[in-house]
C-alpha cells in the first residue's frame, strides 16, 4: 500500500492590517514565496550565522554575526500590498517591532521555523 503525498500551488498568504501614521489602515499580505526566492534568502544569509548540529539532530544557531537587514532579507521576497511587492528600502523604514512581527509570519508561512514546518506537514 502506498501513501499519497499532496502539495498545493494555491496562493497562501496572511493578511496583516497595519495602521499608518495618518491612522489609516493598509492591508499587507505576507505571501508564500517561490522556492527560488527562499533559496536566494537562505544563500544571502548563509554567512550571517554559525550553526551546529545538536545531539537530537536539529540544527542549532551558535552565533549570529550580524543582525543588519535580517528581517528585510526575507520580507523583500514575500511582503505585498495588493499586487505590488514591497522593496527592501520600503520595509527597512518600518519600525523594528513591525519588521519582527512580519518576519515571524513570513517564517511560518514559508516553513522556515518549527511552526511552519509542522503546518507544511499537514
C-alpha positions in Angstrom: 0.0 0.0 0.0 1.4 3.4 -1.0 0.8 6.7 0.7 -0.2 9.6 -1.5 1.7 12.8 -1.0 -0.2 16.0 -1.8 1.0 19.5 -2.5 -0.7 22.7 -3.4 0.3 25.5 -5.7 -2.5 27.7 -4.5 -1.6 31.1 -3.2 -1.2 31.2 0.6 -1.0 34.4 2.4 -1.5 36.0 5.8 -3.3 39.4 5.7 -1.8 41.9 8.2 -3.5 45.2 8.7 -1.0 47.9 9.7 -2.0 51.3 11.0 -0.3 54.1 9.2 0.9 57.5 10.6 -2.4 59.1 9.5 -4.4 56.5 11.3 -5.5 54.8 8.1 -5.2 51.0 7.8 -3.3 49.4 5.0 -3.7 45.6 4.5 -0.3 44.0 3.7 0.0 40.4 2.7 2.8 38.0 3.8 2.8 35.5 0.9 4.4 32.2 0.5 7.5 32.8 -1.6 8.8 30.8 -4.5 11.4 28.2 -4.0 13.8 30.3 -5.9 13.2 33.3 -3.6 13.7 31.2 -0.5 16.9 29.7 -1.9 18.1 33.3 -2.6 17.2 34.3 1.0 19.0 31.3 2.5 22.1 31.9 0.4 22.1 35.6 1.2 22.1 34.7 4.9 24.4 31.7 4.9 27.4 33.8 6.2 25.2 35.6 8.8 25.0 32.7 11.3 27.2 30.0 12.7 25.4 26.7 13.3 26.0 23.3 14.7 24.0 20.0 14.8 22.8 19.1 18.3 22.6 15.6 19.9 19.0 15.5 18.7 20.0 16.0 15.1 18.5 19.5 14.9 20.4 22.5 13.7 21.2 25.0 16.4 22.2 28.6 16.0 25.5 29.1 17.8 26.2 32.7 16.8 24.5 35.5 14.8 27.3 37.5 13.2 25.2 40.5 12.2 21.5 41.5 12.5 21.7 44.1 9.7 18.7 43.6 7.4 18.0 40.2 8.9 14.2 40.7 8.7 14.3 42.6 5.4 16.2 39.9 3.7 13.2 37.5 3.9 10.4 40.1 3.8 11.6 41.5 0.5 10.6 38.2 -1.1 7.1 37.9 0.4 5.6 41.2 1.6 3.0 42.6 -0.7 0.4 45.5 -0.8 -2.2 44.5 -3.4 -0.2 43.3 -6.4 2.9 45.3 -5.5 5.8 43.6 -3.8 7.4 45.8 -1.2 11.0 46.8 -1.7 13.8 46.2 0.8 14.2 50.0 1.1 10.4 50.4 2.0 10.5 47.6 4.5 13.7 48.9 6.1 11.8 52.0 7.1 9.2 50.1 9.2 9.8 50.1 13.0 11.7 47.1 14.5 8.6 45.6 16.1 6.6 45.7 12.9 9.5 44.1 10.9 10.0 41.4 13.6 6.3 40.5 13.6 6.1 40.3 9.8 9.3 38.3 9.7 7.9 35.7 12.2 4.7 35.4 10.0 7.0 35.1 6.9 9.0 32.3 8.5 5.8 30.4 9.4 4.1 30.7 6.0 7.3 29.6 4.2 8.1 26.7 6.6 11.3 28.2 7.9 10.5 27.7 11.6 9.1 24.8 13.7 5.5 26.1 13.4 5.8 26.4 9.7 7.4 23.0 9.3 4.6 21.4 11.3 2.0 23.3 9.2 3.6 22.1 6.0 3.3 18.5 7.1 -0.5 18.9 7.5 
